[in-house]
Amino acid sequence: MKLTLMAAAGVLAAASAQAAPPAVPKDAKVWAAAEAARPAQLKLLEQVVNIDSGTGDVEGGRRIAAILTERLKALGYTTESVKAEAEGLPDNTVATLKGTGKGRVLLIGHIDTVFGPGTVAKRPFRMDADKAYGPGVSDEKGGVVEGIYALQILHDLKVTDFKQIVFLIETSEERGSSGSQKLINKLVADADVELNLEPGDLPDKLTVWRKGAAGVHVEVKGRAAHAGIAPGEGRNAATELIHQIGADDGVFPKTGDGITANLTVLQAGTRDNIIPEDAAATWSVRIREKSDLPKVLEVFEKNAKTTVVPDTSVRVWHQSPFFPPLATNPGTDALADRAAAIYAGIGKSISRGGNGGASESALAYEGGIPALDGLGPAAGGFHSDSEYLVLGTLTPRLYLLTKLIQELGHAPPARLK
């Protein structure tokens, strides 16, 4: 039995080795251009990181868009400012260049961050020997700048073997692309493949699956009363909300690759001498399959039917639209194989994985085209003051993106459906 198992293991190892795509020979011109671009790439990154652009910062978004639009126009791209689909958001930018080939390549990146006004003044862009820091340096300004320089290299090398390249720079990804989902769906319908400029996970990964995201809200209605004179006449909505939170605790994991549900927003009360009449909470729910969301809602709705504070009522609803999952699929796997072969050509290996952070690639997948995510520089510390970009991945990732665009423009993949 031991020999049989060892033989089987050897067969599987050999099959795995055979399945690995052969390395694509290094393109010396593209590599040299990517290396030469590094100082200017970092200078542009510093410029855009040092502009506050939290989601909803209209002026900050406009300033960054103006800088990037000028560069895209200089490369021959036709640019269009597209009004956001929700109020209080900067316009989205769509840049298009027609070529002479077959492939229609869609790049998507976002310039909004999770950081509020004044963040840049407190911690502007900076670098040490290994990393770059600053608000949005990796999520996702590093990827957007990488996209600009990939297009710059293709322009300088006079690459036109593509039908069209479209670069969408959107401004509301951190709120579920609330200002751009219809636009994304429209662009996906006119594309063969989508490449997403979200950062690569550590140490140097592509993102081949992502969870879908939904906000599940629980609202409690009670009765207000004077907290000192007649508290018994009130019905404390906050107390009931605490019960609802406790009923959820432990039902769904807080971390892991499957369904997760984490309490993120909590609201109750208006004054310290009034029994709260209203209370509300939001859970950030992440799902691997679209069919997971009804399962989650069923649990919350079941809990809502049992209250511990008399005469209170509980309402459960979920926020829509939300990002669907980017499920594991052959189209994304094939793109990851191409990327791995390109990376192997410069003597590097790239791994693949997934996470609970939603992105526009899920919309591309839903629209029926292959999508590959996590193509920006590798990074960590997302959505925190410690956010950073790994400088050692800057040039290899720029080379990878440039070659992917070039290859897919020449030989686009088939649509998924």
C-alpha positions in Angstrom: 0.0 0.0 0.0 2.8 2.4 0.9 4.4 1.9 -2.6 1.1 2.4 -4.3 0.5 5.7 -2.5 4.1 6.9 -3.2 3.6 6.0 -6.9 0.3 7.8 -7.0 1.9 10.8 -5.3 4.6 10.8 -8.0 2.1 10.6 -10.8 0.2 13.6 -9.3 3.3 15.6 -8.9 4.3 14.9 -12.5 0.9 15.8 -13.7 1.0 19.1 -11.7 4.4 19.9 -13.2 3.1 19.2 -16.7 0.1 21.4 -16.1 2.1 24.4 -15.1 2.2 26.8 -18.1 5.6 27.3 -19.7 7.4 30.6 -19.0 6.8 33.4 -21.4 10.3 34.6 -22.5 11.3 37.9 -20.9 10.5 40.9 -23.1 13.6 42.9 -22.7 12.1 46.2 -24.1 9.1 46.1 -21.8 11.3 45.2 -18.8 13.7 48.0 -19.5 10.8 50.4 -19.9 9.2 49.3 -16.6 12.6 49.8 -14.8 13.0 53.2 -16.4 9.5 54.2 -15.3 10.1 53.7 -11.6 11.2 57.2 -10.6 8.3 58.9 -12.5 5.9 56.2 -11.3 6.8 57.0 -7.7 6.6 60.7 -8.2 3.0 60.4 -9.6 2.1 58.1 -6.8 3.3 60.6 -4.3 1.3 63.4 -6.0 -2.0 61.5 -6.0 -1.6 60.0 -2.5 -1.0 63.6 -1.2 -4.6 64.5 -2.2 -7.3 63.5 0.2 -10.0 61.6 -1.7 -12.1 59.7 0.7 -15.3 58.5 -0.9 -17.6 61.5 -1.3 -14.7 64.0 -1.4 -15.8 65.6 -4.7 -13.0 68.2 -4.9 -10.3 65.7 -4.1 -11.6 63.3 -6.7 -11.8 66.0 -9.3 -8.2 67.0 -8.6 -6.8 63.5 -9.0 -9.0 62.9 -12.1 -7.6 66.1 -13.7 -4.0 64.9 -13.2 -4.7 61.4 -14.6 -6.9 62.6 -17.5 -4.1 64.9 -18.7 -1.7 62.0 -18.8 -4.2 59.8 -20.6 -5.0 62.4 -23.2 -1.2 62.7 -23.9 -1.2 59.0 -24.7 -4.0 59.5 -27.3 -6.9 58.3 -25.2 -10.3 59.8 -25.6 -11.5 60.7 -22.1 -15.0 61.2 -20.7 -16.2 62.4 -17.3 -19.3 60.3 -16.5 -21.6 61.6 -13.8 -21.8 59.4 -10.7 -24.9 57.4 -10.2 -25.4 58.6 -6.7 -25.3 62.1 -5.2 -22.2 63.6 -3.5 -19.6 61.7 -5.5 -17.0 62.9 -8.1 -17.5 62.0 -11.7 -16.0 58.7 -13.0 -13.4 58.8 -15.8 -13.5 56.6 -18.8 -10.5 56.6 -21.1 -10.6 54.8 -24.5 -8.1 54.0 -27.2 -8.8 52.2 -30.4 -6.3 49.8 -31.9 -5.9 47.5 -34.9 -6.3 44.1 -33.3 -9.0 41.9 -31.8 -9.0 42.1 -28.0 -11.1 44.5 -26.0 -9.4 45.0 -22.7 -11.1 46.7 -19.7 -8.9 48.1 -16.9 -10.7 49.1 -13.7 -9.2 51.1 -10.8 -10.6 53.4 -8.1 -9.2 56.6 -6.6 -11.5 56.9 -3.6 -10.2 55.8 -0.2 -11.7 55.1 3.3 -9.9 58.1 4.9 -11.5 61.4 5.7 -10.5 65.0 5.0 -7.2 66.1 6.7 -5.6 62.6 6.6 -2.9 63.7 4.2 -1.9 66.5 6.5 -1.4 64.0 9.4 0.4 61.3 7.4 1.5 62.3 3.9 3.2 60.0 1.4 6.6 58.7 2.6 8.9 55.8 1.8 11.6 53.8 3.6 13.9 51.2 2.0 11.1 48.6 1.5 7.7 50.3 1.6 5.7 53.3 0.6 3.1 54.7 3.0 0.1 57.1 2.9 -3.7 57.2 2.7 -4.7 55.0 -0.3 -1.1 54.3 -1.3 -2.1 50.7 -2.2 -5.9 50.7 -2.0 -5.9 51.7 -4.7 -3.8 54.6 -6.0 -0.7 52.4 -6.4 -2.7 50.2 -8.9 -4.2 53.1 -10.7 -0.7 54.7 -11.2 0.6 51.3 -12.4 -2.2 51.3 -14.9 -1.2 54.7 -16.2 2.4 53.6 -16.7 1.4 50.3 -18.4 -0.5 52.3 -21.0 2.5 54.7 -21.2 4.8 51.8 -22.0 2.5 50.4 -24.6 2.2 53.8 -26.2 6.0 54.4 -26.2 6.6 50.9 -27.8 3.9 51.7 -30.4 1.8 48.6 -29.5 -1.5 48.8 -31.3 -2.4 45.1 -31.6 -5.7 45.4 -29.7 -9.3 46.4 -30.7 -9.6 48.8 -27.8 -8.4 49.5 -24.3 -10.7 51.1 -21.9 -9.6 52.4 -18.5 -12.3 53.1 -16.0 -11.1 55.2 -13.0 -14.1 55.2 -10.6 -14.8 57.1 -7.4 -17.0 55.0 -5.2 -15.6 51.5 -4.9 -15.3 51.8 -1.1 -19.1 52.2 -1.0 -19.8 49.3 -3.2 -19.4 51.3 -6.4 -22.7 53.0 -5.7 -21.8 55.7 -8.2 -20.7 53.4 -11.1 -22.4 50.0 -11.1 -24.5 50.7 -14.2 -21.5 52.2 -16.0 -19.4 49.1 -15.1 -22.1 46.8 -16.5 -22.2 48.9 -19.7 -18.4 48.7 -20.2 -18.3 45.0 -19.4 -20.8 44.4 -22.2 -18.3 45.9 -24.6 -15.2 44.0 -23.4 -13.6 40.6 -23.7 -11.6 40.7 -20.4 -11.3 42.8 -17.2 -8.1 43.4 -15.4 -8.5 44.9 -11.9 -5.9 47.1 -10.2 -6.6 46.3 -6.6 -3.4 45.5 -4.7 -1.9 42.1 -4.6 -2.0 40.3 -1.3 1.2 39.4 0.5 3.7 38.2 -0.2 3.0 38.4 -4.0 -0.4 37.0 -4.9 -3.1 37.4 -7.6 -6.7 37.5 -6.4 -8.7 34.7 -8.2 -11.7 34.8 -5.9 -13.5 37.4 -3.8 -16.4 37.3 -1.5 -19.6 39.3 -2.2 -20.5 42.0 0.2 -23.8 43.1 1.7 -24.8 45.3 4.5 -27.5 43.7 6.8 -29.4 46.2 8.9 -31.3 45.6 12.1 -33.6 48.4 13.3 -35.5 48.3 16.6 -38.5 50.5 17.5 -39.3 51.1 21.1 -40.9 53.8 23.2 -39.3 57.0 24.6 -39.7 58.0 28.2 -38.1 60.1 30.9 -35.1 58.1 32.1 -35.4 59.5 35.6 -39.1 60.1 36.3 -40.8 57.4 34.4 -38.4 54.9 32.8 -40.9 52.1 33.2 -43.1 53.8 30.7 -40.4 53.4 28.1 -39.5 50.5 25.9 -35.7 50.5 25.5 -34.8 50.0 21.9 -31.0 49.8 22.8 -31.6 47.0 25.2 -33.5 45.0 22.6 -30.8 45.7 20.0 -28.2 44.3 22.4 -30.3 41.1 22.6 -30.5 40.9 18.8 -26.7 41.3 18.7 -26.3 38.6 21.2 -28.6 36.3 19.3 -26.3 36.7 16.2 -23.1 36.2 18.1 -21.5 32.8 17.2 -24.0 31.9 14.5 -21.6 33.1 11.7 -17.8 33.1 11.8 -16.1 36.5 12.1 -13.1 35.4 10.0 -12.4 32.7 7.4 -12.9 31.9 3.8 -16.7 31.1 4.1 -19.6 33.3 5.2 -18.7 36.0 7.7 -20.8 38.5 9.5 -19.3 41.3 11.5 -21.0 44.1 13.5 -19.7 47.4 12.1 -22.1 50.2 13.0 -24.1 50.7 16.2 -26.5 53.6 16.9 -28.9 54.2 19.8 -30.2 57.1 21.9 -30.1 60.9 21.6 -29.8 62.2 25.2 -28.7 60.7 28.5 -32.1 61.4 30.1 -34.3 59.7 27.5 -35.0 56.0 27.2 -34.0 55.2 23.5 -36.9 54.9 21.2 -34.8 53.8 18.2 -31.7 51.7 17.8 -30.0 50.3 14.8 -27.0 48.2 13.8 -25.3 47.1 10.6 -23.4 43.9 9.9 -20.9 43.6 7.1 -21.8 40.3 5.6 -19.4 38.5 3.2 -20.4 35.5 1.1 -18.7 33.1 -1.3 -21.8 32.2 -3.3 -24.9 34.3 -4.1 -27.1 31.7 -2.5 -25.4 32.4 0.9 -27.2 35.8 1.4 -30.7 34.3 1.9 -29.3 31.9 4.5 -27.9 34.9 6.4 -31.1 36.9 6.2 -33.1 33.9 7.4 -31.1 33.8 10.6 -31.4 37.5 11.3 -35.2 37.4 10.5 -35.7 34.4 12.8 -33.9 36.3 15.6 -36.1 39.3 15.0 -39.2 37.4 15.9 -38.1 36.9 19.5 -37.7 40.0 21.6 -36.9 40.4 25.3 -38.2 44.0 25.7 -42.0 44.0 25.5 -43.7 46.1 22.9 -40.6 46.6 20.8 -40.5 45.6 17.1 -37.5 44.6 15.0 -37.0 45.1 11.3 -34.3 43.4 9.2 -33.3 44.6 5.7 -30.2 44.4 3.5 -28.5 47.0 1.4 -28.8 46.7 -2.3 -27.1 46.8 -4.8 -24.1 44.9 -3.3 -21.1 43.3 -4.9 -21.7 39.7 -5.9 -19.0 37.2 -5.3 -16.2 36.6 -7.8 -16.5 32.8 -7.7 -13.8 30.4 -8.5 -14.1 29.9 -12.3 -12.1 28.5 -15.3 -11.9 31.9 -17.0 -10.1 33.6 -14.1 -7.9 30.5 -13.6 -6.8 30.7 -17.2 -5.9 34.4 -16.8 -3.9 33.6 -13.7 -2.0 30.9 -15.6 -1.1 33.5 -18.2 0.1 35.9 -15.5 2.2 33.2 -13.8 3.8 32.4 -17.2 4.7 36.0 -17.7 6.1 36.3 -14.2 8.1 33.2 -14.7 9.8 34.8 -17.6 11.4 37.4 -15.3 12.5 34.7 -12.9 9.7 35.2 -10.4 6.7 33.2 -9.1 3.3 34.5 -8.3 0.8 32.7 -6.1 -3.0 33.1 -6.1 -5.7 33.3 -3.5 -8.8 35.2 -2.4 -10.2 37.3 0.3 -13.3 39.0 1.7 -12.7 42.3 0.1 -15.2 42.9 -2.7 -14.3 44.5 -6.0 -15.6 45.4 -9.5 -14.2 42.1 -10.9 -17.2 40.4 -9.5 -19.4 42.6 -11.7 -17.2 41.7 -14.7 -17.6 38.0 -13.9 -21.4 38.5 -13.5 -21.4 40.2 -16.9 -19.9 37.1 -18.5 -16.2 38.0 -19.1 -13.1 36.6 -17.6 -11.7 38.8 -14.8 -8.4 38.8 -13.0 -7.9 40.8 -9.8 -5.1 41.9 -7.5 -2.9 43.2 -10.3 -1.6 46.2 -8.4 1.6 46.1 -6.4 1.6 43.8 -3.4 0.6 45.6 -0.2 -0.8 45.3 3.3 -2.4 47.2 6.2 -5.5 48.1 4.1 -8.1 50.5 5.6 -5.7 51.4 8.5 -3.1 54.0 9.3 -0.4 51.3 8.6 -1.4 50.8 5.0 1.7 50.3 2.8 2.9 49.2 -0.7 5.8 46.8 -1.1 8.3 48.7 -3.3 10.0 45.5 -4.5 6.9 44.5 -6.4 6.5 47.9 -8.2 8.5 47.1 -11.3 7.6 43.4 -11.7 3.9 44.2 -11.3 4.1 47.0 -13.9 5.8 44.6 -16.3 3.2 41.9 -15.7 0.3 44.3 -16.3 1.8 45.7 -19.4 2.4 42.2 -20.9 -1.0 41.0 -19.9 -2.7 43.9 -21.7 -0.5 43.3 -24.8 -1.2 39.5 -24.9 -4.9 39.8 -24.3 -5.2 42.6 -26.9 -3.6 40.2 -29.4 -5.4 37.0 -28.3 -8.5 37.7 -26.2 -10.2 35.0 -24.2 -13.6 33.7 -24.9 -16.6 35.1 -23.0 -17.8 33.0 -20.1 -21.4 33.2 -21.2 
